[in-house]
């Protein structure tokens, strides 16, 4: 059973990279959050990201602590799926999100001079934060603020994506609940612990791909065409994001043939060999010139 889970997780990770992380998703509004996971003898943090308009799971990263390395890996997965970098990002009060998204959403601007090109920050990037205050492990106050951009621009994106009237992280919190319901190691008080980090990564991609391509989301359904015999047209997050046109079955997901990556010639290490000198003889009247 453990071997089957490991192979299924590795396969779903390849499917996720092939379908989601190809820069084809119109994100518009992204929410990110992290939750802690219990392993045998240790405790890890799992950071997740969600595309709000399509409810598409963009990826997750595991780390020993909520440091810059964890958030940078999550931002890299969000950028790999983004069609445009001008998006709204809603996170909690963790200060590391600001620097991680600002650094990860920079683009190179060539100057025509030798050396590394200059990195320019994305002008259309908007960042909103939800700061919660706790007392005795309970939330006693909640404050929203705009960390980057203007409140008018943030309100326009919220209205366009129909994701509320103020900055919130409700959608990523709902996704956290979905992962907790489907993965026993994520439950707060559970004895079903994972022994190795690699096993948890495989289970994360397995649950994430089932959520993206095989699970119909109630908030994504549309009125069906007249005469079809159905009232609603059910859709998955993958269908809402425009990645696929039908709901996948579990058999189709696990038997999907992932194309191999394009072949690249191996890079030679060390000093490059010198090119052989080409000797050309130029014949002219009464003399011979060696070039």
C-alpha positions as CSV (number, residue, x, y, z in Angstrom):
1,X,0.0,0.0,0.0
2,X,2.8,2.4,0.8
3,X,4.5,1.6,-2.5
4,X,1.3,2.3,-4.4
5,X,0.9,5.6,-2.6
6,X,4.4,6.6,-3.4
7,X,4.1,5.7,-7.1
8,X,0.7,7.5,-7.4
9,X,2.1,10.6,-5.7
10,X,5.1,10.8,-8.0
11,X,2.8,10.4,-11.0
12,X,0.4,13.0,-9.8
13,X,3.3,15.4,-9.2
14,X,4.2,15.0,-12.9
15,X,0.6,15.5,-14.0
16,X,0.4,18.7,-11.9
17,X,3.6,20.1,-13.4
18,X,2.4,19.2,-16.9
19,X,-1.1,20.8,-16.6
20,X,-1.0,23.5,-14.0
21,X,2.6,24.8,-13.9
22,X,2.9,25.8,-17.5
23,X,2.0,29.5,-17.2
24,X,-1.5,29.1,-18.7
25,X,-3.8,29.9,-15.8
26,X,-5.4,33.4,-15.5
27,X,-5.0,33.7,-11.7
28,X,-6.4,37.3,-11.0
29,X,-6.8,36.5,-7.3
30,X,-4.5,34.1,-5.2
31,X,-4.7,33.2,-1.6
32,X,-2.0,31.4,0.4
33,X,-1.8,30.0,3.9
34,X,0.2,27.5,5.9
35,X,-0.7,24.8,8.4
36,X,1.4,22.5,10.6
37,X,1.7,18.8,10.1
38,X,2.7,16.1,12.7
39,X,5.3,13.5,11.6
40,X,6.9,10.8,13.7
41,X,9.3,12.7,16.0
42,X,9.0,16.1,14.2
43,X,6.7,18.8,13.1
44,X,6.6,20.4,9.6
45,X,4.8,23.3,8.0
46,X,2.7,22.9,4.8
47,X,2.2,26.0,2.7
48,X,-0.6,25.9,0.1
49,X,-1.8,28.3,-2.6
50,X,-5.2,28.6,-4.3
51,X,-6.6,30.4,-7.4
52,X,-9.8,32.0,-6.1
53,X,-11.8,32.4,-9.4
54,X,-11.4,28.8,-10.5
55,X,-10.7,27.2,-7.0
56,X,-7.6,25.6,-8.6
57,X,-4.9,24.3,-6.2
58,X,-1.7,25.8,-7.4
59,X,0.8,23.8,-5.3
60,X,2.2,23.2,-1.9
61,X,5.6,23.2,-0.2
62,X,6.8,21.4,3.0
63,X,9.4,23.0,5.4
64,X,10.7,22.6,8.9
65,X,9.7,26.1,9.8
66,X,7.7,29.1,8.5
67,X,10.8,30.8,7.1
68,X,11.7,32.5,3.9
69,X,12.7,29.3,2.2
70,X,9.2,27.8,2.6
71,X,7.5,30.9,1.3
72,X,9.9,31.4,-1.6
73,X,9.2,27.8,-2.8
74,X,5.5,28.5,-2.7
75,X,5.8,31.8,-4.6
76,X,7.8,30.0,-7.3
77,X,4.9,27.5,-7.8
78,X,2.4,30.3,-8.1
79,X,4.5,32.1,-10.7
80,X,5.0,28.9,-12.7
81,X,1.2,28.7,-13.1
82,X,0.5,32.4,-13.7
83,X,-0.3,33.7,-17.1
84,X,0.1,37.3,-15.9
85,X,2.0,38.7,-12.8
86,X,-0.5,41.5,-12.2
87,X,-2.6,39.7,-9.6
88,X,-4.1,40.2,-6.2
89,X,-2.5,38.1,-3.4
90,X,-4.3,37.7,0.0
91,X,-2.3,36.2,2.9
92,X,-2.3,36.3,6.6
93,X,-0.2,38.5,8.9
94,X,3.1,36.6,8.3
95,X,5.6,39.3,7.3
96,X,7.7,37.0,5.1
97,X,5.0,36.9,2.4
98,X,5.6,40.5,1.4
99,X,9.3,40.1,0.6
100,X,8.7,36.6,-0.9
101,X,6.1,37.8,-3.4
102,X,8.0,41.0,-4.2
103,X,11.2,39.2,-5.0
104,X,9.5,36.3,-6.8
105,X,7.4,38.5,-9.0
106,X,10.2,40.5,-10.5
107,X,11.0,40.5,-14.2
108,X,14.4,41.0,-15.9
109,X,14.8,44.1,-17.9
110,X,17.7,43.9,-20.4
111,X,19.8,47.0,-20.7
112,X,22.0,46.1,-23.6
113,X,25.1,46.2,-21.4
114,X,27.2,43.2,-20.3
115,X,26.3,41.6,-17.0
116,X,23.2,40.4,-15.4
117,X,20.0,42.2,-16.4
118,X,18.2,44.4,-13.9
119,X,15.2,42.9,-12.0
120,X,12.2,45.2,-12.1
121,X,9.3,44.6,-9.6
122,X,5.8,44.0,-11.0
123,X,3.7,47.2,-11.1
124,X,0.3,45.4,-11.1
125,X,1.0,43.2,-8.1
126,X,-1.4,43.8,-5.2
127,X,-1.0,42.3,-1.7
128,X,-3.6,42.3,1.0
129,X,-3.2,41.0,4.5
130,X,-5.5,39.6,7.2
131,X,-4.0,40.2,10.6
132,X,-5.5,38.1,13.4
133,X,-5.0,38.8,17.1
134,X,-5.2,35.9,19.5
135,X,-5.8,35.6,23.3
136,X,-5.8,32.2,24.9
137,X,-5.7,30.5,21.5
138,X,-8.8,32.3,20.3
139,X,-9.2,35.0,17.7
140,X,-10.3,38.2,19.5
141,X,-9.7,40.7,16.6
142,X,-9.2,40.7,12.9
143,X,-7.7,43.6,10.8
144,X,-7.3,43.9,7.1
145,X,-4.8,46.1,5.4
146,X,-3.3,46.7,1.9
147,X,0.4,46.0,2.0
148,X,1.0,46.9,-1.7
149,X,-1.2,48.8,-4.1
150,X,-4.3,50.8,-3.5
151,X,-7.6,50.0,-1.8
152,X,-9.5,50.9,-5.0
153,X,-7.5,48.5,-7.1
154,X,-8.0,45.7,-4.5
155,X,-11.7,46.3,-4.4
156,X,-11.9,46.2,-8.2
157,X,-10.3,42.7,-8.3
158,X,-12.5,41.5,-5.5
159,X,-15.6,42.6,-7.4
160,X,-14.4,41.1,-10.7
161,X,-13.6,37.7,-9.1
162,X,-16.7,37.7,-6.8
163,X,-14.6,36.9,-3.8
164,X,-16.1,39.2,-1.2
165,X,-16.3,42.8,-0.4
166,X,-13.1,43.0,1.7
167,X,-9.7,41.3,1.9
168,X,-10.1,37.8,3.2
169,X,-8.5,34.3,3.3
170,X,-11.7,32.3,3.5
171,X,-11.1,30.3,0.3
172,X,-7.7,29.0,1.3
173,X,-9.0,28.2,4.7
174,X,-11.7,26.1,3.0
175,X,-9.1,24.3,1.0
176,X,-7.1,23.6,4.2
177,X,-10.2,22.0,5.6
178,X,-10.5,19.9,2.4
179,X,-7.0,18.7,2.7
180,X,-7.5,17.9,6.4
181,X,-10.6,15.9,5.6
182,X,-8.8,13.8,3.0
183,X,-5.4,13.4,4.6
184,X,-5.4,11.8,8.1
185,X,-1.9,13.2,9.0
186,X,-3.2,16.7,8.7
187,X,-5.8,16.3,11.4
188,X,-4.9,18.2,14.5
189,X,-5.5,15.3,16.9
190,X,-4.7,12.1,15.1
191,X,-2.6,9.0,15.6
192,X,-2.2,8.5,11.8
193,X,1.3,10.0,11.5
194,X,3.6,9.9,8.5
195,X,7.0,8.6,9.0
196,X,8.9,10.3,6.1
197,X,8.5,13.7,4.5
198,X,8.6,12.2,1.0
199,X,5.5,10.1,1.7
200,X,3.6,13.3,2.8
201,X,4.6,15.1,-0.4
202,X,3.3,12.2,-2.5
203,X,0.0,12.2,-0.7
204,X,-0.3,16.0,-1.0
205,X,0.0,15.8,-4.8
206,X,-2.4,12.8,-5.0
207,X,-5.1,14.7,-3.0
208,X,-4.4,17.9,-4.9
209,X,-4.8,16.4,-8.4
210,X,-8.0,14.5,-7.3
211,X,-9.3,17.9,-6.1
212,X,-8.3,19.7,-9.3
213,X,-9.4,17.2,-12.0
214,X,-11.7,14.6,-10.4
215,X,-13.9,16.5,-7.9
216,X,-16.8,18.7,-9.0
217,X,-17.0,21.9,-7.0
218,X,-20.5,23.1,-6.0
219,X,-19.6,26.8,-6.3
220,X,-18.4,26.4,-9.9
221,X,-21.5,24.9,-11.4
222,X,-23.4,26.8,-14.2
223,X,-27.0,26.6,-15.5
224,X,-27.2,23.8,-18.0
225,X,-28.4,24.3,-21.6
226,X,-32.1,23.9,-22.2
227,X,-33.3,20.5,-23.4
228,X,-30.4,18.6,-21.9
229,X,-32.4,17.2,-19.0
230,X,-30.2,18.7,-16.3
231,X,-30.5,21.8,-14.3
232,X,-26.8,22.4,-13.6
233,X,-23.6,21.8,-15.4
234,X,-21.1,20.6,-12.8
235,X,-17.4,21.7,-13.2
236,X,-14.1,20.8,-11.6
237,X,-11.4,23.5,-10.8
238,X,-9.5,22.2,-13.8
239,X,-12.5,22.8,-16.0
240,X,-13.1,26.3,-14.6
241,X,-9.5,27.2,-15.2
242,X,-9.7,26.2,-18.8
243,X,-7.2,23.3,-18.5
244,X,-9.6,20.5,-19.5
245,X,-13.1,20.1,-20.9
246,X,-14.4,17.2,-18.8
247,X,-14.3,15.7,-15.3
248,X,-11.6,13.1,-15.1
249,X,-12.0,9.8,-13.5
250,X,-9.5,8.4,-11.0
251,X,-8.5,5.7,-13.6
252,X,-7.9,8.4,-16.2
253,X,-5.7,10.4,-13.8
254,X,-3.6,7.5,-12.7
255,X,-3.2,6.2,-16.3
256,X,-2.4,9.5,-17.9
257,X,0.7,9.3,-20.0
258,X,3.0,12.2,-19.1
259,X,5.1,13.2,-22.1
260,X,8.9,13.1,-21.4
261,X,10.7,16.4,-21.1
262,X,12.5,17.7,-24.3
263,X,16.0,16.3,-24.7
264,X,18.8,18.7,-23.9
265,X,22.5,18.0,-24.7
266,X,24.7,17.4,-21.7
267,X,26.8,20.3,-20.6
268,X,30.5,19.9,-20.6
269,X,32.3,20.7,-17.4
270,X,35.7,22.1,-17.2
271,X,37.7,24.1,-19.7
272,X,36.4,24.1,-23.3
273,X,38.8,22.5,-25.9
274,X,40.6,25.0,-28.1
275,X,39.5,25.1,-31.7
276,X,42.1,23.7,-34.2
277,X,43.9,26.3,-36.3
278,X,42.8,26.4,-39.9
279,X,45.7,26.9,-42.3
280,X,44.7,28.4,-45.7
281,X,47.1,28.9,-48.6
282,X,46.5,31.9,-50.8
283,X,48.1,31.6,-54.2
284,X,49.1,34.8,-55.8
285,X,51.4,35.5,-58.7
286,X,55.1,35.1,-57.8
287,X,54.4,34.5,-54.1
288,X,52.6,32.3,-51.5
289,X,51.0,33.9,-48.4
290,X,50.3,31.8,-45.2
291,X,47.1,33.1,-43.4
